[in-house]
């Protein structure tokens, strides 16, 4: 399996009416997703926002927890936030990955309402296990990724369902479950 | 499988030095865990705090999103928060469950640092599939559940590991992954 990357997009995403907006960065997203990424061996987690003030805010949070007072107090949080980076757009993320990797980037969009030709979590696990190039998981905030992001991606991952039809997880929970299903230990669901 | 319940304890839990404390209720915990609970068919999610002001705060949040303005604006959040309840202690939670259920409650403690005789997620799935009484998952905030809670529980669930040794997930992510592993669809990890 090649290296894994995550991008959390704050633009272009949808609002509840389906309009393209830029959403605000959320502190809980930064910490929760950084910790899940570290748990599942993700190489880098990009927070994507085109708003300079928001990008500065994220950099200040990273600084506090990596080189600042927070890191000394809480080493496990420092470890998680060391893999965090800010980017202005998905293109910038792809350029950053291309600088470190030789092959093409396998892009995977996620979303609670994705339709069309989706791969299941099990199928994606197989694709990753049988390949060795880098993979970028793209998650949206607000009411999900804009159509242009979905259409430009190599794979669409099927929405997460639990036991029924309700699928309104937070993006933090969706990232955790997605990573566990696609790259988690295979035996975690069966008797050992 | 019998009905499922979740309790999120704010007391007695540990601080970073291992002292027993009462932690503050977090808004992201309420919403994220309520949405995960609804996704995986959990009957009720109890926020447990002995502090009356904190309990009132949670009730105000529930009111806003169920009967107030928030519920009209965001029906999926209303659906999730309708299963939320406040309790003053774990004993109160067990009493509330006993009023609705006939058999004994199967208690399951969780934690990133649990040792001793733990059941795996796969083993717990089997136990639940072969039984029909109610099951209560107990999650801690702060630096984890106090020893008295762990010792009084019927089962200890093994800590969640991803691909390495880092296991510092947020409790919100841990609840999501636990539910997906123990009660999620079996085929979500294998090719369909």
Interface residues (C-beta under 8 A of the other chain):
Chain A: X16 X28 X31 X32 X35 X36 X38 X39 X40 X41 X74 X76 X77 X79 X80 X120 X121 X122 X123 X125 X126 X160 X161 X162 X163 X164 X166 X167 X168 X169 X170 X172 X173 X174 X175 X176 X177 X179 X180 X181 X183 X184 X185 X186 X187 X188 X189 X190 X191 X192
Chain B: X16 X28 X31 X32 X35 X36 X38 X39 X40 X41 X74 X76 X77 X79 X80 X120 X121 X122 X123 X125 X126 X160 X161 X162 X163 X164 X166 X167 X168 X169 X170 X172 X173 X174 X175 X176 X177 X179 X180 X181 X183 X184 X185 X186 X187 X188 X189 X190 X191 X192
